[in-house]
């Protein structure tokens, strides 16, 4: 394996319990991460990668390579985490169920009285909250901005124009593509609709729900929907698949994507699921839909063999950033990886590297 001239830095370690990592375990973790990330970067040409690990309640962050401005990434670097935002929506949904504000098998139409109920039904089957949360509602992936020939700048303009008002207008004429519950179809539109419903049952904005109900639980202090000028200087625009700088999408945000965060803050987010002990942290990983091959979905989280491997995972892709997160509650392990690069295989590459790192850490425990 060719070693790249990339500096590795253990940016943050937090001791949380008597069962903390030994010095040898910490060194072994760092070496495993270094080998796997350098191999991935050598193969795929990523200019920079940041990694966060939670093991035995301890947080460790690692940074490799150089950002587009020549600086090295660190614990202050803000990345767009893309669809990892959806898992935050899943946590809010589990909270709303716990609070008795809605039920998973409630029909979606119940919360959208201004729309014709037929919009959310097909062949007599009605889409439910559970269907939205598990991508089997029959809704399309997107209700707008899905033309394949839109250049990045025009696509961003379309995304910004496709605000909540436009979403509601387009829902009026939507037709489900399949019978609810019968076919998996990843849907940004469905999660955006969940965000609208959560705002209605809590009578407050989605942004305020994160600030008031999620972040105090998870301990996140550097995860944002909008950036101040100072924060924007730490945010990485990233590069598109053609190597060109991505458009500045820092103002784009909704329940399906657009949160910005740091490696340490994503560590705090993972640690919540692993160590908090709060019933909600267990509720949100409850299997809602399972498949014979072990794949399934919890509250928006993807799952794999929850009763054995115990994996929760999700990918995130934006104009210029690719991210991956996997959490293993039974093993007490979590990993977040992000690169300010977009390629056709970037999320799969991050997934493969994270799987390799976790497999070695599990073998050592």
C-alpha positions as CSV (number, residue, x, y, z in Angstrom):
1,X,0.0,0.0,0.0
2,X,1.4,3.4,-1.0
3,X,1.5,5.8,1.9
4,X,0.3,9.3,1.0
5,X,2.0,12.4,2.4
6,X,-1.1,13.2,4.5
7,X,-0.9,14.3,8.1
8,X,-3.0,12.5,10.6
9,X,-4.2,14.2,13.7
10,X,-6.1,12.9,16.7
11,X,-8.1,16.0,17.2
12,X,-10.3,15.1,20.2
13,X,-10.5,12.4,22.8
14,X,-13.1,12.5,25.5
15,X,-13.0,10.0,28.4
16,X,-16.5,9.1,29.5
17,X,-16.3,6.0,31.7
18,X,-14.0,3.7,33.5
19,X,-14.2,1.4,30.5
20,X,-12.3,3.8,28.4
21,X,-9.8,2.8,25.7
22,X,-6.3,1.8,26.7
23,X,-3.4,3.6,25.1
24,X,-2.7,0.5,23.0
25,X,-6.3,0.4,21.9
26,X,-6.2,4.1,20.9
27,X,-3.0,3.6,19.0
28,X,-4.5,0.6,17.2
29,X,-7.6,2.5,16.3
30,X,-5.6,5.3,14.9
31,X,-3.5,2.9,12.8
32,X,-6.5,1.1,11.4
33,X,-8.1,4.4,10.4
34,X,-4.9,5.6,8.8
35,X,-4.4,2.5,6.7
36,X,-7.9,2.3,5.5
37,X,-8.3,6.0,4.7
38,X,-5.0,6.4,3.0
39,X,-5.8,3.3,0.9
40,X,-9.1,4.8,-0.1
41,X,-7.6,8.2,-0.9
42,X,-4.9,6.6,-3.0
43,X,-7.5,4.7,-5.0
44,X,-10.1,7.3,-5.4
45,X,-8.2,10.6,-5.4
46,X,-10.1,12.3,-2.5
47,X,-8.2,15.4,-1.6
48,X,-9.3,15.4,2.1
49,X,-11.2,13.1,4.4
50,X,-12.4,13.6,8.0
51,X,-13.3,10.7,10.2
52,X,-15.0,10.4,13.6
53,X,-15.1,7.3,15.7
54,X,-17.0,6.5,18.9
55,X,-15.7,3.5,20.7
56,X,-16.5,2.5,24.3
57,X,-18.0,6.0,24.8
58,X,-14.8,7.8,23.7
59,X,-14.7,10.2,20.8
60,X,-11.8,10.3,18.4
61,X,-11.5,12.4,15.2
62,X,-9.0,12.1,12.4
63,X,-8.2,14.4,9.5
64,X,-6.3,13.7,6.3
65,X,-5.2,15.6,3.2
66,X,-5.8,19.2,2.2
67,X,-8.9,21.2,1.5
68,X,-9.4,23.2,-1.7
69,X,-7.8,26.3,-0.1
70,X,-4.7,24.3,0.8
71,X,-5.5,24.2,4.5
72,X,-5.7,20.9,6.4
73,X,-9.1,19.9,7.7
74,X,-9.5,19.9,11.5
75,X,-12.2,19.8,14.2
76,X,-13.4,23.2,13.2
77,X,-14.0,22.3,9.6
78,X,-17.7,22.5,8.7
79,X,-19.1,20.1,6.2
80,X,-22.5,19.7,4.6
81,X,-23.8,16.4,5.8
82,X,-26.5,16.1,3.1
83,X,-29.1,13.4,3.7
84,X,-27.6,12.5,7.1
85,X,-30.0,15.4,8.0
86,X,-32.8,12.8,7.4
87,X,-31.7,10.8,10.4
88,X,-32.3,13.9,12.6
89,X,-35.8,14.0,11.1
90,X,-36.2,10.4,12.1
91,X,-35.2,11.2,15.7
92,X,-37.8,14.0,15.7
93,X,-40.4,11.7,14.4
94,X,-39.7,9.1,17.1
95,X,-40.0,11.9,19.6
96,X,-43.4,13.0,18.2
97,X,-44.6,9.4,18.5
98,X,-43.4,9.2,22.1
99,X,-45.1,12.5,22.8
100,X,-48.4,11.1,21.5
101,X,-48.6,13.8,18.8
102,X,-49.0,11.3,16.0
103,X,-48.9,7.5,15.3
104,X,-46.9,5.6,12.7
105,X,-50.0,4.2,11.1
106,X,-51.9,7.4,10.8
107,X,-52.8,8.3,7.3
108,X,-50.7,11.2,5.9
109,X,-53.9,12.9,4.7
110,X,-55.0,13.4,8.3
111,X,-52.2,16.0,8.7
112,X,-52.7,17.6,5.3
113,X,-56.4,18.6,5.4
114,X,-56.0,21.3,2.7
115,X,-55.2,18.6,0.1
116,X,-57.4,16.1,-1.6
117,X,-56.9,12.8,0.4
118,X,-56.7,11.0,-2.9
119,X,-53.3,12.5,-3.5
120,X,-51.9,10.1,-0.8
121,X,-53.7,6.9,-1.9
122,X,-53.4,4.4,-4.8
123,X,-55.7,1.4,-5.5
124,X,-57.5,2.0,-2.2
125,X,-54.3,2.0,-0.1
126,X,-53.5,5.1,1.9
127,X,-50.0,6.3,2.6
128,X,-49.1,6.5,6.3
129,X,-46.5,8.1,8.5
130,X,-44.7,4.8,8.6
131,X,-44.6,4.6,4.8
132,X,-43.0,8.1,4.6
133,X,-40.4,7.2,7.2
134,X,-39.4,4.0,5.4
135,X,-39.5,5.1,1.8
136,X,-42.4,2.9,0.7
137,X,-45.1,5.7,0.4
138,X,-45.1,5.6,-3.4
139,X,-44.0,9.2,-3.5
140,X,-41.4,10.1,-6.2
141,X,-37.8,10.8,-5.2
142,X,-38.4,14.5,-5.9
143,X,-41.3,16.7,-6.9
144,X,-39.1,19.2,-8.6
145,X,-35.5,19.8,-9.9
146,X,-35.2,16.2,-11.3
147,X,-34.2,17.1,-14.8
148,X,-31.0,15.3,-15.6
149,X,-29.6,18.1,-17.8
150,X,-29.6,20.9,-15.3
151,X,-26.1,22.3,-14.7
152,X,-25.1,22.6,-11.0
153,X,-25.8,26.4,-10.7
154,X,-29.2,26.1,-12.3
155,X,-30.0,23.0,-10.1
156,X,-29.2,25.0,-7.0
157,X,-31.4,27.8,-8.1
158,X,-34.2,25.3,-8.6
159,X,-33.6,23.8,-5.2
160,X,-33.9,27.2,-3.6
161,X,-37.0,28.0,-5.5
162,X,-38.5,24.7,-4.5
163,X,-39.3,26.0,-1.0
164,X,-42.1,24.8,1.3
165,X,-44.7,26.8,-0.6
166,X,-43.7,25.2,-3.9
167,X,-43.7,21.8,-2.2
168,X,-47.3,22.3,-1.1
169,X,-48.4,23.5,-4.5
170,X,-46.8,20.5,-6.2
171,X,-48.4,18.1,-3.7
172,X,-51.8,19.1,-4.9
173,X,-51.3,17.4,-8.3
174,X,-48.9,14.6,-7.2
175,X,-49.7,11.0,-8.2
176,X,-48.2,8.1,-6.2
177,X,-45.9,5.9,-8.4
178,X,-46.8,2.7,-6.5
179,X,-49.2,1.4,-4.0
180,X,-48.2,2.5,-0.5
181,X,-46.2,-0.2,1.3
182,X,-45.4,-2.3,-1.7
183,X,-42.2,-0.8,-3.2
184,X,-39.1,0.8,-1.8
185,X,-38.4,4.2,-3.5
186,X,-36.0,6.6,-1.8
187,X,-37.9,9.9,-1.5
188,X,-36.5,13.3,-0.5
189,X,-40.1,14.5,-1.0
190,X,-41.5,12.1,1.5
191,X,-39.0,13.2,4.2
192,X,-39.7,16.9,3.4
193,X,-43.4,16.1,3.9
194,X,-42.5,14.5,7.2
195,X,-40.8,17.8,8.2
196,X,-44.0,19.7,7.4
197,X,-46.1,17.3,9.5
198,X,-43.7,17.6,12.4
199,X,-43.9,21.4,12.2
200,X,-47.7,21.2,12.4
201,X,-48.0,18.8,15.3
202,X,-45.4,20.7,17.3
203,X,-46.6,24.1,16.1
204,X,-43.1,25.4,15.5
205,X,-40.5,25.4,12.8
206,X,-38.3,22.5,11.9
207,X,-35.2,24.5,12.7
208,X,-36.5,25.4,16.1
209,X,-37.3,21.7,16.7
210,X,-33.7,20.8,16.1
211,X,-32.5,23.6,18.3
212,X,-34.9,23.0,21.2
213,X,-35.7,19.2,21.1
214,X,-32.8,17.4,19.3
215,X,-29.5,19.2,20.0
216,X,-29.9,19.5,23.8
217,X,-30.4,15.7,23.8
218,X,-27.5,14.8,21.5
219,X,-25.1,17.4,22.8
220,X,-24.5,18.8,19.3
221,X,-23.2,22.4,19.5
222,X,-21.7,22.9,16.0
223,X,-24.5,21.6,13.7
224,X,-26.3,24.3,11.8
225,X,-29.1,24.9,9.3
226,X,-27.8,28.3,8.4
227,X,-24.3,29.8,8.8
228,X,-23.1,33.0,10.2
229,X,-20.3,34.8,8.3
230,X,-17.7,33.4,10.7
231,X,-19.1,29.9,10.3
232,X,-19.2,30.2,6.6
233,X,-15.4,30.7,6.6
234,X,-15.1,27.3,8.1
235,X,-17.5,25.6,5.7
236,X,-16.2,23.6,2.8
237,X,-17.9,24.1,-0.6
238,X,-16.2,20.9,-2.0
239,X,-15.8,19.8,-5.6
240,X,-18.1,18.2,-8.1
241,X,-17.4,15.0,-9.9
242,X,-15.7,17.0,-12.8
243,X,-13.3,18.5,-10.3
244,X,-14.8,22.0,-10.5
245,X,-15.8,23.8,-7.3
246,X,-19.4,23.2,-6.3
247,X,-21.9,26.0,-6.1
248,X,-22.3,27.6,-2.7
249,X,-25.3,25.7,-1.4
250,X,-24.8,26.8,2.2
251,X,-28.3,28.5,2.3
252,X,-30.1,25.3,1.2
253,X,-31.8,23.4,4.1
254,X,-34.9,21.4,4.8
255,X,-35.9,18.2,6.6
256,X,-34.3,16.1,3.9
257,X,-30.9,17.7,3.7
258,X,-28.7,20.7,4.3
259,X,-27.4,20.5,7.8
260,X,-23.8,21.5,8.3
261,X,-21.6,19.9,11.0
262,X,-18.1,19.1,12.2
263,X,-16.5,15.7,12.9
264,X,-16.6,16.2,16.7
265,X,-20.3,17.2,16.6
266,X,-21.2,14.2,14.5
267,X,-19.4,12.1,17.1
268,X,-21.6,13.6,19.8
269,X,-24.6,12.7,17.6
270,X,-23.4,9.1,17.4
271,X,-22.6,8.9,21.1
272,X,-26.2,9.8,21.9
273,X,-27.4,6.6,20.3
274,X,-24.7,4.6,22.0
275,X,-24.4,5.8,25.5
276,X,-27.3,8.1,26.5
277,X,-29.6,5.4,27.8
278,X,-32.6,7.6,27.0
279,X,-35.6,5.5,25.8
280,X,-35.9,7.7,22.8
281,X,-32.4,6.6,21.6
282,X,-33.7,3.0,21.6
283,X,-37.1,3.9,20.1
284,X,-35.6,5.6,17.0
285,X,-33.7,2.4,16.1
286,X,-36.8,0.2,16.2
287,X,-37.2,-1.8,13.0
288,X,-40.2,-0.5,11.1
289,X,-39.8,-2.5,7.9
290,X,-37.6,-5.6,7.4
291,X,-36.6,-7.5,4.3
292,X,-35.6,-11.2,4.0
293,X,-32.0,-10.2,3.1
294,X,-31.5,-8.5,6.5
295,X,-31.9,-5.0,5.1
296,X,-34.6,-2.8,6.7
297,X,-35.5,0.6,7.9
298,X,-36.0,2.1,11.3
299,X,-37.1,5.8,11.8
300,X,-35.5,6.8,8.4
301,X,-32.3,5.0,9.3
302,X,-31.3,2.1,7.1
303,X,-30.6,-1.1,9.0
304,X,-28.8,-4.3,8.5
305,X,-29.4,-7.4,10.6
306,X,-30.3,-5.4,13.7
307,X,-30.5,-8.6,15.8
308,X,-27.0,-9.7,14.9
309,X,-24.7,-7.2,13.2
310,X,-26.9,-4.4,14.6
311,X,-26.0,-1.8,12.0
312,X,-27.7,1.6,11.4
313,X,-26.5,3.6,8.4
314,X,-27.1,6.4,6.0
315,X,-25.3,8.2,3.2
316,X,-25.3,11.8,2.3
317,X,-24.4,13.5,-0.9
318,X,-24.5,17.2,-1.9
319,X,-23.2,19.4,-4.7
320,X,-19.6,19.0,-3.4
321,X,-19.6,16.7,-0.4
322,X,-20.1,13.0,0.3
323,X,-20.7,11.6,3.8
324,X,-21.4,8.3,5.5
325,X,-22.5,7.3,9.0
326,X,-22.8,3.8,10.6
327,X,-23.8,3.1,14.2
328,X,-23.6,-0.3,15.9
329,X,-25.6,0.1,19.2
330,X,-24.9,-3.5,20.4
331,X,-21.2,-3.2,19.8
332,X,-20.9,0.4,21.1
333,X,-19.3,1.6,17.9
334,X,-20.0,4.4,15.5
335,X,-18.2,5.9,12.6
336,X,-18.7,9.1,10.5
337,X,-16.7,9.8,7.3
338,X,-16.9,12.8,5.1
339,X,-15.0,14.1,2.1
340,X,-15.4,17.4,0.2
341,X,-15.6,15.5,-3.1
342,X,-18.4,14.0,-5.2
343,X,-17.9,11.1,-7.5
344,X,-20.3,8.4,-8.8
345,X,-18.9,6.0,-6.1
346,X,-18.0,8.3,-3.3
347,X,-20.6,7.2,-0.8
348,X,-19.9,3.6,-1.6
349,X,-16.2,4.2,-1.1
350,X,-16.8,5.7,2.3
351,X,-19.2,2.9,3.1
352,X,-16.5,0.3,2.2
353,X,-13.8,2.0,4.2
354,X,-16.0,2.4,7.2
355,X,-17.1,-1.2,7.1
356,X,-13.4,-2.3,7.0
357,X,-12.5,0.0,10.0
358,X,-15.4,-1.3,12.1
359,X,-14.8,-4.9,11.2
360,X,-11.2,-4.6,12.6
361,X,-12.3,-2.7,15.7
362,X,-14.9,-5.3,16.4
363,X,-12.3,-8.1,16.1
364,X,-10.1,-6.3,18.6
365,X,-12.9,-5.9,21.2
